[in-house]
Amino acid sequence: MGLSGYIKRKYLTLCVKIIRETATPEYIARGWAIGMFYGCAIPFGFQLVLSLPTAFLLRGSKIGASVGTLITNHFTIFLIYPVQCIVGNRLIGGRLSYAQIREAMNALVNEQSYGKLFSMGGELVASFFIGGALLAAVMTPLTYYAVKSLVVRRRLRKERRACRQPGE
């Protein structure tokens, strides 16, 4: 089985886990949206620490809140973090170059240290959080409605299959 088969199998497994959760679609979607929010807005490493208590407070799926943070992982942060910093920097009228942002992000990822990020000053930190807030503002509602729709559609399909008469 190739890489695409592996990815498809993992995706289907994830979908099944979402749908098999016995809670309401809103509860499940709320948890995933919480995880997505923190996955976009907060630096890697602090997301889970914040998403789980928020899921408890807002009565959302803890599984969804945990897995939703994985939008930023060791593979995706090479793309997501620089883009959110560039967008954030443009929004605040900053003057950071792509090379400067890339250097800080590489240090963050490779050294697992926030020192380089903070040593570049408030402009980069502000760019990171403003770009992350914008990404979160877009992705959080999209995630909520997509997961809720997925759960509702799959449950309806399952219910219809259960109601079919044998021999039809």
C-alpha positions in Angstrom: 0.0 0.0 0.0 1.4 3.4 -1.0 1.4 6.7 0.9 -1.9 7.8 -0.6 -3.5 4.5 0.6 -2.1 5.0 4.1 -3.3 8.6 4.3 -6.8 7.6 3.1 -7.0 4.8 5.7 -5.9 7.1 8.5 -8.5 9.7 7.3 -11.3 7.1 7.3 -10.2 5.9 10.7 -10.4 9.5 12.0 -13.9 10.0 10.4 -15.1 6.8 12.1 -13.8 7.9 15.5 -15.6 11.3 15.1 -18.9 9.7 14.2 -18.8 6.9 16.7 -18.6 9.3 19.6 -22.0 9.0 21.2 -22.5 12.7 22.0 -24.6 15.2 20.1 -23.2 16.6 16.8 -22.9 20.0 18.4 -20.8 18.7 21.3 -18.5 16.8 19.0 -18.2 19.8 16.6 -17.6 22.2 19.5 -14.6 20.1 20.7 -13.1 20.0 17.2 -13.5 23.7 16.8 -11.8 24.4 20.2 -8.9 22.2 19.1 -8.7 23.9 15.8 -8.8 27.4 17.4 -5.8 26.5 19.7 -4.0 24.7 16.9 -4.1 27.9 14.8 -3.7 30.6 17.5 -1.3 29.2 20.1 2.3 28.1 19.6 3.1 24.4 19.2 3.5 22.8 22.7 0.9 24.9 24.6 -2.1 23.9 22.5 -3.2 20.7 24.3 -2.6 22.3 27.8 -5.2 25.0 26.8 -7.6 23.1 24.6 -8.6 20.4 27.1 -9.6 22.7 30.0 -11.5 24.8 27.4 -13.3 21.8 26.2 -14.3 21.0 29.8 -15.5 24.6 30.4 -17.4 24.9 27.1 -18.7 21.3 27.2 -17.0 20.1 24.0 -15.5 16.8 22.9 -12.2 16.2 24.6 -11.2 13.9 21.8 -12.0 16.5 19.2 -10.2 19.2 21.3 -7.1 17.0 21.5 -7.0 15.9 17.8 -8.1 19.3 16.4 -4.9 20.9 17.7 -3.0 18.6 15.3 -3.5 21.0 12.4 -0.1 22.2 13.5 2.3 19.3 13.8 5.9 18.6 12.9 5.0 18.3 9.2 2.6 21.3 8.8 4.3 24.0 10.9 6.9 24.5 8.2 4.1 26.0 6.0 1.6 27.3 8.5 3.8 29.3 10.9 5.7 31.3 8.3 2.5 32.0 6.4 0.7 33.2 9.5 3.7 35.3 10.5 3.9 36.9 7.0 0.1 37.7 7.0 0.3 39.0 10.6 3.3 41.1 9.8 1.6 42.7 6.8 -1.5 43.4 8.9 0.5 45.3 11.5 2.5 47.1 8.8 5.7 45.4 9.8 8.9 45.1 7.9 10.1 41.6 8.5 11.4 39.7 5.5 10.4 36.2 4.7 14.0 35.1 5.4 13.9 36.5 8.9 10.6 34.8 9.6 11.8 31.5 8.1 15.0 31.7 10.3 12.9 32.2 13.5 10.5 29.4 12.5 13.3 27.0 11.7 14.9 27.7 15.1 11.6 27.1 16.8 11.0 23.8 15.0 14.6 22.4 15.0 15.7 23.6 18.5 12.3 23.3 20.1 13.1 26.7 21.7 11.0 29.8 21.8 14.2 31.9 22.5 14.9 32.7 18.8 11.2 33.6 18.3 11.2 36.1 21.2 14.8 37.3 20.5 13.6 38.7 17.2 11.4 41.1 19.1 7.8 42.1 19.5 7.2 42.5 15.8 7.6 38.8 15.1 5.7 37.8 18.2 2.9 40.1 17.4 2.9 38.9 13.7 2.7 35.3 14.9 -0.3 35.9 17.2 -2.2 38.2 14.8 -1.7 35.9 11.9 -2.7 33.0 14.1 -5.8 34.8 15.3 -6.8 35.5 11.7 -6.2 31.8 10.8 -8.2 30.7 13.9 -11.0 33.1 13.0 -11.4 31.4 9.6 -10.7 27.8 10.5 -12.7 27.6 13.8 -16.2 28.1 12.4 -15.3 26.1 9.2 -14.3 23.2 11.4 -17.4 23.5 13.6 -19.8 23.4 10.7 -17.8 20.8 8.7 -17.6 18.3 11.6 -21.3 18.9 12.6 -22.4 18.3 9.1 -20.3 15.2 8.8 -21.7 13.7 12.0 -25.3 14.5 11.1 -25.0 13.2 7.5 -23.2 10.0 8.6 -25.7 9.3 11.4 -28.7 9.9 9.0 -27.1 7.5 6.5 -26.6 4.9 9.2 -30.2 5.3 10.4 -31.6 4.9 6.9 -29.6 1.7 6.4 -31.0 0.4 9.6 -34.6 1.2 8.6 -34.4 -0.6 5.2 -36.4 -3.7 4.9 -34.6 -6.9 3.8 -35.2 -7.7 0.2 -35.7 -4.1 -1.0 
